Amino acid sequence: MDRENPGSTGPAGDAERSADTSADTSADTSAEIGADVGADVGEVREELRVNLILSPERSVPVPARFCYLTDDPYAVHITFHLGQDSPVTWVFARDLLVEGMFRACGHGDVRIWPTRQGGRNVICLALSSPAGDALIEAPAGAVACWLEGALRLVPPGREEAGLDMDGALAALLAGH
């Protein structure tokens, strides 16, 4: 598979990767800070440097914060700091990211797939919104480490246990 086409496999994908020797591979995509469990032990976060893919030949490094919160147990939050006044945050299903670590998945706004680029394992995230599209490349090992921490904090199938559905419903009915 390749970063431009998650369904591509075989010689065509390999040819595209080997032809991409001029790509900017100097950007450090390693974890800047290891998986960090929040002070309240209700979150797991990690600061990573990911690559925003501009073209097959060019990418730019972007700081990103990966965050998992126990009070939003079905989702992952990824905030990209693009040098603007307001960072851009994407929120999507944790299960989607777990599956994307192993195979291409997702439809519509968020698609994820694993691949190798420049001799390293990466996870590609294709993000689409009315404001535009972005292709992000993240270091697979660092994402896997962070995701493992999130899965330890709230194991799959246990997400509902930490939710106060009765309290949320009571607040909603009370108009809060």
C-alpha positions as CSV (number, residue, x, y, z in Angstrom):
1,M,0.0,0.0,0.0
2,D,1.1,3.6,-0.4
3,R,0.2,6.9,1.1
4,E,-1.6,8.2,-1.9
5,N,-3.8,5.2,-2.5
6,P,-4.7,3.0,0.5
7,G,-6.0,0.3,-1.8
8,S,-2.8,0.0,-3.8
9,T,-0.6,-3.0,-3.3
10,G,1.9,-4.9,-5.3
11,P,4.5,-3.6,-7.9
12,A,2.7,-0.4,-8.7
13,G,2.7,0.8,-5.1
14,D,6.4,-0.3,-4.8
15,A,7.3,1.6,-7.9
16,E,5.7,4.8,-6.7
17,R,7.5,4.5,-3.3
18,S,10.9,3.9,-4.9
19,A,10.4,6.8,-7.4
20,D,9.8,9.1,-4.4
21,T,13.4,9.5,-3.5
22,S,13.3,13.3,-3.5
23,A,10.7,13.4,-0.7
24,D,11.6,15.4,2.3
25,T,12.6,12.7,4.8
26,S,14.6,15.0,7.0
27,A,11.6,15.8,9.2
28,D,11.8,14.1,12.6
29,T,8.6,12.0,13.0
30,S,9.7,10.4,16.3
31,A,7.9,11.0,19.5
32,E,9.0,14.2,21.3
33,I,7.5,13.1,24.6
34,G,6.6,9.5,25.5
35,A,3.0,8.4,26.2
36,D,2.0,10.5,29.1
37,V,-0.8,9.6,31.4
38,G,-2.5,12.8,32.6
39,A,-2.3,14.0,36.2
40,D,-5.9,13.0,36.8
41,V,-5.2,9.6,35.2
42,G,-8.2,10.3,33.0
43,E,-6.2,10.8,29.8
44,V,-3.3,9.6,27.8
45,R,-1.6,12.1,25.6
46,E,1.5,12.2,23.4
47,E,3.1,15.0,21.5
48,L,4.3,13.9,18.1
49,R,5.8,15.5,15.0
50,V,3.8,14.2,12.0
51,N,4.2,15.1,8.4
52,L,1.6,17.0,6.4
53,I,1.9,15.6,2.8
54,L,1.8,18.4,0.3
55,S,2.7,16.4,-2.8
56,P,4.5,13.1,-3.5
57,E,7.8,15.1,-3.3
58,R,7.1,17.5,-0.4
59,S,5.9,17.3,3.2
60,V,6.2,19.6,6.1
61,P,6.5,18.6,9.8
62,V,3.6,19.5,12.0
63,P,3.4,19.2,15.8
64,A,0.4,17.2,16.9
65,R,-1.1,16.2,20.2
66,F,-2.7,12.8,20.4
67,C,-5.1,12.6,23.4
68,Y,-7.4,10.0,24.8
69,L,-9.9,11.0,27.5
70,T,-11.8,8.6,29.8
71,D,-14.8,11.0,29.7
72,D,-15.0,10.5,25.9
73,P,-14.0,6.8,25.9
74,Y,-15.1,6.0,22.3
75,A,-13.0,8.7,20.7
76,V,-9.5,9.9,20.1
77,H,-8.6,13.6,19.8
78,I,-5.7,14.7,17.5
79,T,-4.8,18.4,17.6
80,F,-2.6,19.8,14.8
81,H,-0.6,23.0,15.5
82,L,-0.3,24.5,12.1
83,G,1.2,27.8,13.1
84,Q,-2.2,29.5,13.1
85,D,-3.9,31.2,16.0
86,S,-6.2,28.3,16.5
87,P,-5.0,24.7,16.3
88,V,-7.1,22.2,14.3
89,T,-8.6,19.3,16.3
90,W,-10.0,16.1,14.8
91,V,-12.1,13.7,16.9
92,F,-12.9,10.2,15.6
93,A,-13.5,6.7,16.8
94,R,-10.7,5.0,18.7
95,D,-11.7,1.7,17.1
96,L,-11.1,3.3,13.7
97,L,-7.5,4.1,14.7
98,V,-7.0,0.6,16.1
99,E,-8.1,-1.0,12.9
100,G,-6.1,1.5,10.8
101,M,-2.9,0.3,12.5
102,F,-3.4,-3.0,10.7
103,R,-5.3,-2.4,7.5
104,A,-7.0,0.3,5.4
105,C,-10.3,1.4,7.0
106,G,-12.7,4.3,7.2
107,H,-15.1,6.0,4.8
108,G,-15.8,9.6,4.1
109,D,-14.1,12.2,6.4
110,V,-11.5,9.9,8.0
111,R,-9.5,7.2,6.3
112,I,-6.5,5.4,7.9
113,W,-4.0,2.9,6.7
114,P,-0.6,1.6,7.5
115,T,2.3,1.7,5.0
116,R,6.1,2.0,4.7
117,Q,7.6,5.3,3.5
118,G,11.3,6.0,3.3
119,G,12.1,2.7,5.1
120,R,9.9,3.4,8.1
121,N,6.5,2.3,9.2
122,V,3.9,5.0,9.2
123,I,0.2,5.5,9.6
124,C,-1.5,7.6,7.0
125,L,-4.6,9.6,7.9
126,A,-6.6,11.1,5.1
127,L,-8.8,13.8,6.6
128,S,-11.6,15.6,4.7
129,S,-13.8,18.5,5.6
130,P,-15.7,21.3,3.9
131,A,-12.7,23.5,4.7
132,G,-10.3,21.2,2.8
133,D,-8.4,17.9,2.7
134,A,-5.2,16.8,4.4
135,L,-3.0,13.8,4.2
136,I,-1.1,13.2,7.4
137,E,1.8,10.7,8.0
138,A,2.5,9.7,11.6
139,P,5.2,7.4,13.0
140,A,3.5,4.0,13.5
141,G,5.6,3.0,16.5
142,A,4.9,6.1,18.5
143,V,1.1,6.0,17.6
144,A,1.0,2.3,18.6
145,C,2.7,3.1,21.9
146,W,0.2,5.9,22.7
147,L,-2.7,3.8,21.6
148,E,-1.6,0.9,23.8
149,G,-1.7,3.3,26.7
150,A,-5.3,4.4,25.8
151,L,-6.3,0.7,25.5
152,R,-4.8,0.0,28.9
153,L,-6.6,2.9,30.5
154,V,-10.0,1.9,29.1
155,P,-9.9,-1.7,27.6
156,P,-12.1,-2.3,24.5
157,G,-15.6,-3.3,25.5
158,R,-15.3,-1.3,28.8
159,E,-15.9,2.1,27.4
160,E,-19.5,2.4,28.8
161,A,-18.4,1.5,32.3
162,G,-17.0,5.0,32.9
163,L,-19.9,6.9,31.5
164,D,-22.5,8.4,33.8
165,M,-25.5,8.0,31.4
166,D,-28.1,8.6,34.1
167,G,-26.4,11.8,35.3
168,A,-26.0,13.0,31.7
169,L,-29.7,12.3,31.0
170,A,-30.8,14.0,34.2
171,A,-28.7,17.1,33.3
172,L,-30.1,17.2,29.8
173,L,-33.7,16.9,31.1
174,A,-33.0,19.7,33.7
175,G,-31.8,22.0,30.9
176,H,-28.1,22.1,31.8
